């Protein structure tokens, strides 16, 4: 058996090339940008009025009670207007181009208009209330770098520069595979010895949270069927995520069948709890990566988040998320197993706290709904202390 | 003008009834549960073997070198097997029902099998390796409470209890409305005085992140058109989110038209930056709530997150998220404006830090992509200090 750290490194050493996709702007939300985005023009693209009021040409007389005759109106969305006489002004609206021969905007709140004439009631500074062309970004400036996760803010930036279609990192083609004769569909009433499929639906929805639509399979404990179905699944997918069938049971055919189908076993069994029987392999010719998780729901869920998501980040060539969280209770972790412990979390006064969830072993599916993530603790002689920061992987 | 706190309270004082929807299990992901979920049977539903090995009836002779003849195999997914002779054993697989007359499971790693006989090589404890019926949850136990956000873990729990259809809180019907003659579509090449629409695409994608699909409108600065379109929009929607048209400009018709259409202005203008001209109203008869945000991108984005999302939580009858984050730099906030300041965030050693983003005013769209959220600071005489925890609203 290998340690968690060794297993983790071996998983990360097998990324695959996920390529890129082109999608429409809104469909790129929550995906990973695969191109750099540049300013197609200056931002703002013109000297832009930031207040409603009047545009003037600043002179020494401005602050001396001078009145300005209104020549006209510069609205937003029309071409640049021209001030003909520097003793006059133009009304100007927020978002409008500052008129030619004007260099200063005075807002309505600071003026009085009477008989077509404007009197300024507050001190004016030359150049005020103008958002100058190119002052945010110059044409050609790098606005977003590839590798960035696309949130609503990035959608806004890309809309502004006219990105109708966005190049994003590709998703792996994934099949989630439940194994075991004891499983029935969610819409069936299980007989006393049966249970409903839930593990792989949990994983399917976790993938959906990462914007990945996976296919799914259910394999019965029948070696011939497993062979036939796995062979097809290996051909059709980049990644297989399995749950169950990797322990020492008489019907745990997965490792044996995988190897007979040409999958290289990278490792089987890790010094960790939950999820000791985790099996990981790769089919070099078909370029398929196989994560075969133990069937207990907490095991599957922990291993998905700890190994698969880190593998996915690596395949997308993104840095790994290294979060730490403070322990609200002391924990002793004895040799030799690395422990993944479900915790609920709380942010208090800018500090991020984890409290272990009371659970009844790795088969306790209902405990998952009480947790916000896993802390990952290496075995050590010294107790983990209250307030100590430990590695954390969030699950919601 | 009213203060931010007053405005915030007024917005929260106008929730609407969003009802409930029934959706298929996977479609409930990231929505809000609107029913309590109970255990339909004990969890686990039977005494379940947690290891592959042999099931025995524990007796005094077990730890005295006794050998057990194998009567047969109890696989997962078959009805409960029966041990006929208590001197014998049955092979048993993880997930199988522990056979009748057996009370203990010994894993393969701890036994030797030779000539159909099992010898136990390690000390056995009565009852070991069994996940007892009902030990996680008893039939009828409350597993999930209404009001919970549905993450993959909740999908798993609901799958287990056979929830094919899930009752969730309803979404408001929302129209996002961009205003202004200066705006052109994302796929158009703007003329020098024009800009592409980006504000409301940002908001549309933010809504999509909350699993809300909104419709959209673009209103030109034409009072008749605004009247016609807004009247229809008020009828067809629960919420209108507008950007622009609420300042003091000659073409800022929104407040005037809203009131002429029977919308009660709850407030207009708030002592805050960005977003001072924020206008909020309600059409009592049509039960439509109107958030009319100022048109600057940072203003729209801040007010959406600070006001609209809090209003949505309240309409869903959920508690408000009160996050605090530590400041990495000192900030002075002078009277009288509450400030929303864009920050990037970092979790370091279990502490959550905010660093203000360098931005060029509320028109600086590109700054949004540098930020992870807003801190919300009330004006005060004392400087906000490094390490002080301040209210935080995340935007990605």
Interface residues (C-beta under 8 A of the other chain):
Chain A: X25 X26 X29 X30 X39 X41 X43 X44 X45 X46 X48 X50 X51 X52 X53 X73 X75 X76 X77 X78 X79 X80 X91 X93 X94 X95 X96 X97 X107 X108 X109 X131 X135 X136 X137 X143 X144 X148 X149 X151 X152 X153 X154 X155 X156 X157 X159 X160 X161 X162 X163 X164 X180 X181 X182 X183 X186 X187 X188 X189 X190 X191 X192 X193 X194 X195 X196 X197 X198 X199 X201 X202 X203 X204 X205 X206 X208 X209 X221 X244 X247 X248 X249 X250 X251 X252 X295 X296 X297 X301 X323 X324 X325 X326 X347 X348 X349 X350 X351 X352 X353 X360 X361 X363 X364 X365 X366 X367 X368 X369 X371 X389 X395 X396
Chain B: X25 X26 X29 X30 X39 X41 X43 X44 X45 X46 X48 X50 X51 X52 X53 X73 X75 X76 X77 X78 X79 X80 X91 X93 X94 X95 X96 X97 X107 X108 X109 X131 X135 X136 X137 X143 X144 X148 X149 X151 X152 X153 X154 X155 X156 X157 X159 X160 X161 X162 X163 X164 X180 X181 X182 X183 X186 X187 X188 X189 X190 X191 X192 X193 X194 X195 X196 X197 X198 X199 X201 X202 X203 X204 X205 X206 X208 X209 X221 X244 X247 X248 X249 X250 X251 X252 X295 X296 X297 X301 X323 X324 X325 X326 X347 X348 X349 X350 X351 X352 X353 X360 X361 X363 X364 X365 X366 X367 X368 X369 X371 X389 X395 X396
